[in-house]
Amino acid sequence: MADNDSGAKNPATQVVTGGRRKEWTGSVVNPPVWRGSTHLYENVAHLRDGVKSNADGRFFYGRRGSPTQWSLAEALTEMEPGAAGTMLYPSGVAAISCALLAVLNPGDEILLADSSYDPSRSFADAFLKRMGISARYYDPTMGADIAELFAPNTKAILMESPGSLTFEVQDIPAICRVARDAGIVTLLDNTWATSRFFPALEHGVDIAITAATKYIVGHSDVMMGAVTTHSKYWTSLRRTAQQLGQVVSPDDAYLAARGLRTLDVRLRQHEASALKIAHWLKDRPEVGLVLHPALPDCPGHAIWKRDFKGSSGLFSFELADGDDQSRAAFIDALTLFGIGYSWGGFESLALPVDPEKHRSATKWTGKGPLVRLNIGLEDPDDLIADLAKGFEHYHSARS
Ligand SMILES: *Cc1c(COP(=O)(O)O)cnc(C)c1O
């Protein structure tokens, strides 16, 4: 497959038109849900031809998908200029694990950002270790200096920018430049920005990973992961996914594609509402740092400004002088914010996060406990009123 050149269309148009090939949609707007394990062939010659061509975009067997999944994958590929294709996985974690297994071999070493999503850390520390692959962690703010950590067996770098608890923005282009010079493959967990706000391959990343569960799906009703890469790693990514039996259901692919069509407008609203609330929080006496990449206080803010086309709806803030109990009182008092994992949906969420528990190369020394907010699509003024009520309960819990 040739690397695409989809830069010509603007992103809002891309998410609307992507993957809607006439042969997949027929005479309706959305590619229908093709449920099926067996695909029936016309005759033996047709069956043999199916094995031979063996490419996505052709019926073969249910595990290779149907137009419902191909259409979604193609739309995601179009959002990454330079990409050869996208594989879909039943969760974001499956996408991360399978992408790493596609490029690592026993004896290799992987470097991971110390701000990495915790399940990425446990996959490296437990599963990869069992396979004879070692893991080391780096300071997410170190940029090109990461080259000083390279060992002869360093094979891959797993980046995540910004980190999803503490929001450090990494110098992805600088890291990718030194990695490429050293023959090291770069992978990025791009869930926060998506290709809409950070086309990863254009910034030098080899393999872009998204937990589609979050913004692509956007409605908190489907788990899914996606990995997009250029032609150098495409064959190995695809083969590994197939060998590991990765497939997403057509019903889930349908819902994810439906979510994708509104990604542009949703992200822009998440961005505007989150910024309004982040600025409001910044002026509150109870709040220490607001860790939002678009705010100057956030580590790596200048890099965010240079590289990203926008910011999404997830950020954290410090309850200066708070403790675990007063933080719980704050969160419990909120009525518009649900308490739960995941993010990227239309509903707002609040979560206590404790980054110091998930670090080894750096120390997290905040001015009080952190609260992470997923800003949904409610009216931001209602969310602000809810947070103000939370602060009243916070004060009662402290006195
Ligand atoms: C949620 C998340 C994932 C994993 O996605 P799942 O679909 O929940 O498995 C990966 N990376 C980040 C940054 C996430 O927030």
The ligand as an SDF file (V2000), in Angstrom:
LIG
                    3D

 15 15  0  0  0  0  0  0  0  0999 V2000
   -7.5420    5.1020   28.1150 C   0  0  0  0  0  0  0  0  0  0  0  0
   -6.1760    5.2160   27.5920 C   0  0  0  0  0  0  0  0  0  0  0  0
   -5.5730    4.1510   26.9150 C   0  0  0  0  0  0  0  0  0  0  0  0
   -6.2130    2.7950   26.8100 C   0  0  0  0  0  0  0  0  0  0  0  0
   -7.4220    2.7490   26.1540 O   0  0  0  0  0  0  0  0  0  0  0  0
   -8.5040    1.6430   26.5040 P   0  0  0  0  0  0  0  0  0  0  0  0
   -9.3990    1.6690   25.3260 O   0  0  0  0  0  0  0  0  0  0  0  0
   -9.1420    2.0630   27.7930 O   0  0  0  0  0  0  0  0  0  0  0  0
   -7.7990    0.3170   26.6410 O   0  0  0  0  0  0  0  0  0  0  0  0
   -4.3160    4.3390   26.4120 C   0  0  0  0  0  0  0  0  0  0  0  0
   -3.6600    5.5020   26.5510 N   0  0  0  0  0  0  0  0  0  0  0  0
   -4.2010    6.5450   27.2110 C   0  0  0  0  0  0  0  0  0  0  0  0
   -3.4130    7.8040   27.3260 C   0  0  0  0  0  0  0  0  0  0  0  0
   -5.4630    6.4310   27.7560 C   0  0  0  0  0  0  0  0  0  0  0  0
   -5.9770    7.4600   28.4410 O   0  0  0  0  0  0  0  0  0  0  0  0
  1  2  1  0
  2  3  1  0
  2 14  2  0
  3  4  1  0
  3 10  2  0
  4  5  1  0
  5  6  1  0
  6  7  2  0
  6  8  1  0
  6  9  1  0
 10 11  1  0
 11 12  2  0
 12 13  1  0
 12 14  1  0
 14 15  1  0
M  END
$$$$
